[in-house]
Amino acid sequence: MLDLSRIKQIVEAALLCAEKPLTADELHQLFAADDCDKATLRDALDALERDCESRGIELHRVASGYRFQVRQDLSPWISRLWEDKPPRYTRALLETLSLIAYKQPVTRGDIEQVRGVTVSPNIIRTLLERDWIRVVGFREVPGRPALFGTTKGFLDYFNLSSLDQLPPLAEVKALLEPLEADLLEAGPEFAAPRVEMPPIESDPFEAAEPESPALEAGAEPHS
């Protein structure tokens, strides 16, 4: 059995070299059977997390596994390393993504019914291309519309390990109003038209159990 300090070095090196987060199982596969057991690996990960408490990076677990990342409070300085500005998303795109995240699986028609406006194909295409949503099945109604759900890529991007870590809906709604003002200030090309939401009997974002539509064989909603 390797000592804990050596195991920590190996795990740290692997996470720094990997191009994606690594799961505990993937990290365990780095060792021979008698080098490290899973309990010791967990101890090494916990120790690495503590080691990073006073550093500019942190060991964080997201949906796809463990990764090192810059601390969020340092982003104003670190972001200056890149000349390109981060992409700006319209309110319409973020509302669509929120509906999918909080009420999945949903169809494009479900989203349009709640928002009271047609969902642009470009929005769905953008979310699919960014690997934030995917088709998880098809509703067994005429036309068999696609059902959308979020992906591990969505969770990783927003620094989440599961959907249970999504912020309360009130916080999401509160973010949309100043965001829209920022987009309008940035220029009309970024702004989405204001949409008055139709009255509804209950909050469409509530984390209630969705209906159980039939899915294609082998297709499972992401959770």
C-alpha positions as CSV (number, residue, x, y, z in Angstrom):
1,M,0.0,0.0,0.0
2,L,1.3,3.4,-1.0
3,D,1.4,6.0,1.7
4,L,-1.2,8.8,1.7
5,S,1.2,11.5,0.6
6,R,2.2,9.6,-2.5
7,I,-1.4,8.8,-3.3
8,K,-2.2,12.5,-3.0
9,Q,0.6,13.4,-5.4
10,I,-0.6,10.9,-8.0
11,V,-4.2,12.1,-7.7
12,E,-3.2,15.7,-7.9
13,A,-1.1,15.1,-11.0
14,A,-3.8,13.1,-12.7
15,L,-6.4,15.9,-12.1
16,L,-4.1,18.5,-13.4
17,C,-3.3,16.6,-16.5
18,A,-6.8,15.4,-17.3
19,E,-8.8,17.3,-19.9
20,K,-12.1,16.6,-18.0
21,P,-13.2,15.9,-14.5
22,L,-12.3,12.4,-13.2
23,T,-14.6,10.2,-11.1
24,A,-13.4,8.3,-8.0
25,D,-13.6,5.1,-10.0
26,E,-11.4,6.5,-12.8
27,L,-8.9,7.8,-10.2
28,H,-8.9,4.4,-8.5
29,Q,-8.0,2.7,-11.8
30,L,-4.7,4.5,-11.8
31,F,-3.5,2.3,-9.0
32,A,-2.6,-1.4,-8.8
33,A,-4.8,-3.5,-6.6
34,D,-2.5,-3.5,-3.7
35,D,-1.4,0.2,-4.1
36,C,-4.6,2.0,-2.9
37,D,-8.1,1.0,-1.7
38,K,-11.1,3.2,-2.2
39,A,-11.3,4.3,1.4
40,T,-7.7,5.6,1.2
41,L,-8.5,7.3,-2.1
42,R,-11.3,9.1,-0.4
43,D,-9.0,10.2,2.4
44,A,-6.5,11.5,-0.2
45,L,-9.3,13.5,-2.0
46,D,-10.4,14.9,1.4
47,A,-6.8,15.8,2.2
48,L,-6.3,17.6,-1.1
49,E,-9.5,19.5,-0.6
50,R,-8.2,20.7,2.8
51,D,-4.8,21.6,1.3
52,C,-6.5,23.9,-1.2
53,E,-8.4,25.9,1.4
54,S,-5.7,28.6,1.5
55,R,-4.8,28.5,-2.2
56,G,-6.1,30.1,-5.3
57,I,-7.6,26.9,-6.6
58,E,-10.0,24.4,-5.1
59,L,-10.8,20.7,-5.5
60,H,-14.4,20.6,-6.5
61,R,-16.8,17.7,-7.3
62,V,-19.2,18.3,-10.2
63,A,-21.5,15.9,-12.0
64,S,-18.7,14.4,-14.1
65,G,-16.2,13.9,-11.2
66,Y,-13.5,15.8,-9.4
67,R,-11.6,18.7,-10.9
68,F,-9.3,21.6,-9.8
69,Q,-10.7,25.0,-10.6
70,V,-10.0,28.7,-9.8
71,R,-11.9,30.0,-6.8
72,Q,-15.0,32.0,-7.9
73,D,-14.0,35.1,-5.9
74,L,-10.8,35.4,-8.0
75,S,-12.5,35.4,-11.4
76,P,-12.4,39.3,-11.8
77,W,-8.6,39.1,-11.9
78,I,-8.1,35.7,-13.7
79,S,-10.6,36.6,-16.4
80,R,-8.2,39.3,-17.6
81,L,-6.0,36.6,-19.0
82,W,-8.5,36.2,-21.9
83,E,-9.3,39.0,-24.3
84,D,-12.5,37.4,-25.5
85,K,-15.5,38.4,-23.5
86,P,-17.7,35.6,-22.2
87,P,-20.8,35.0,-24.3
88,R,-23.9,37.0,-23.4
89,Y,-27.2,35.1,-23.4
90,T,-30.6,36.6,-23.9
91,R,-33.4,36.4,-21.3
92,A,-35.3,34.2,-23.7
93,L,-32.5,31.6,-23.8
94,L,-32.1,31.7,-20.0
95,E,-35.8,31.3,-19.4
96,T,-35.9,28.4,-21.8
97,L,-32.9,26.7,-20.0
98,S,-34.5,27.4,-16.6
99,L,-37.8,25.7,-17.7
100,I,-35.9,22.7,-18.9
101,A,-33.8,22.4,-15.8
102,Y,-36.6,22.8,-13.3
103,K,-39.4,21.0,-15.1
104,Q,-37.6,18.3,-17.2
105,P,-38.4,16.4,-19.2
106,V,-40.3,19.0,-21.3
107,T,-41.2,19.6,-24.9
108,R,-40.7,22.7,-26.9
109,G,-44.5,23.1,-26.8
110,D,-44.5,23.0,-23.0
111,I,-42.0,25.8,-22.9
112,E,-44.0,27.9,-25.4
113,Q,-47.1,27.4,-23.4
114,V,-45.5,28.8,-20.2
115,R,-43.6,31.6,-21.9
116,G,-46.5,32.6,-24.1
117,V,-44.2,33.0,-27.2
118,T,-42.6,30.8,-29.8
119,V,-39.3,29.3,-28.8
120,S,-36.7,30.2,-31.5
121,P,-35.1,27.1,-33.1
122,N,-31.8,29.0,-32.6
123,I,-32.2,28.8,-28.8
124,I,-32.7,25.1,-28.8
125,R,-29.8,24.7,-31.2
126,T,-27.5,26.8,-29.0
127,L,-28.4,24.8,-25.9
128,L,-27.8,21.5,-27.7
129,E,-24.5,22.7,-29.2
130,R,-23.3,23.8,-25.8
131,D,-24.2,20.3,-24.5
132,W,-26.5,21.9,-21.8
133,I,-29.6,19.9,-22.9
134,R,-30.2,16.7,-24.8
135,V,-33.2,14.8,-26.2
136,V,-34.2,12.2,-23.6
137,G,-37.1,10.7,-25.4
138,F,-40.4,11.5,-27.3
139,R,-43.9,12.1,-25.9
140,E,-46.4,9.6,-27.2
141,V,-48.8,12.1,-28.7
142,P,-49.4,13.0,-32.4
143,G,-46.1,14.3,-33.9
144,R,-44.1,12.6,-31.1
145,P,-42.4,15.9,-30.0
146,A,-38.9,15.6,-28.5
147,L,-38.5,15.7,-24.7
148,F,-35.6,17.8,-23.4
149,G,-33.5,17.4,-20.3
150,T,-30.3,18.8,-18.9
151,T,-26.9,17.1,-19.3
152,K,-23.8,16.5,-17.1
153,G,-22.2,19.3,-19.2
154,F,-24.9,21.7,-17.9
155,L,-24.1,20.7,-14.3
156,D,-20.4,20.9,-14.8
157,Y,-20.6,24.4,-16.5
158,F,-22.7,25.8,-13.6
159,N,-20.5,24.1,-11.0
160,L,-23.1,21.6,-9.8
161,S,-22.8,18.0,-8.9
162,S,-26.6,17.3,-9.1
163,L,-29.9,19.0,-9.9
164,D,-30.6,19.1,-6.2
165,Q,-28.0,21.9,-6.0
166,L,-30.0,24.2,-8.3
167,P,-30.7,27.5,-6.6
168,P,-34.2,28.3,-5.4
169,L,-36.4,29.5,-8.1
170,A,-36.8,32.9,-6.5
171,E,-33.1,33.5,-6.9
172,V,-33.2,32.6,-10.6
173,K,-36.1,35.0,-11.3
174,A,-34.3,37.8,-9.4
175,L,-31.3,37.4,-11.7
176,L,-33.3,37.8,-14.9
177,E,-34.4,41.4,-14.5
178,P,-31.0,43.0,-14.1
179,L,-29.7,40.7,-16.8
180,E,-32.2,42.0,-19.3
181,A,-31.2,45.6,-18.4
182,D,-27.5,44.7,-19.0
183,L,-28.4,43.2,-22.4
184,L,-30.4,46.3,-23.4
185,E,-27.5,48.5,-22.4
186,A,-25.1,46.3,-24.4
187,G,-27.0,46.9,-27.6
188,P,-30.2,45.8,-29.4
189,E,-28.5,42.8,-30.9
190,F,-28.3,41.2,-27.4
191,A,-31.7,42.1,-26.2
192,A,-34.7,39.9,-26.2
193,P,-38.3,41.3,-26.5
194,R,-40.1,41.6,-23.2
195,V,-42.7,38.9,-22.9
196,E,-45.6,39.2,-20.5
197,M,-46.0,35.7,-18.9
198,P,-49.6,34.4,-19.1
199,P,-51.4,33.8,-15.8
200,I,-51.0,30.2,-14.6
201,E,-52.6,28.3,-11.7
202,S,-49.2,27.1,-10.3
203,D,-45.6,28.0,-10.7
204,P,-44.2,26.1,-13.7
205,F,-40.8,26.0,-12.1
206,E,-41.9,24.2,-9.0
207,A,-39.9,21.0,-8.5
208,A,-42.9,18.8,-8.7
209,E,-42.8,15.4,-10.2
210,P,-43.3,15.8,-13.9
211,E,-45.8,13.6,-15.8
212,S,-44.3,10.3,-16.9
213,P,-44.3,10.4,-20.7
214,A,-43.3,7.4,-22.7
215,L,-39.7,7.4,-23.7
216,E,-37.9,5.7,-26.5
217,A,-36.3,2.4,-25.6
218,G,-33.1,3.0,-23.8
219,A,-33.6,6.7,-23.3
220,E,-33.6,7.9,-19.7
221,P,-34.1,11.4,-18.3
222,H,-31.0,12.8,-16.7
223,S,-31.1,13.3,-13.0
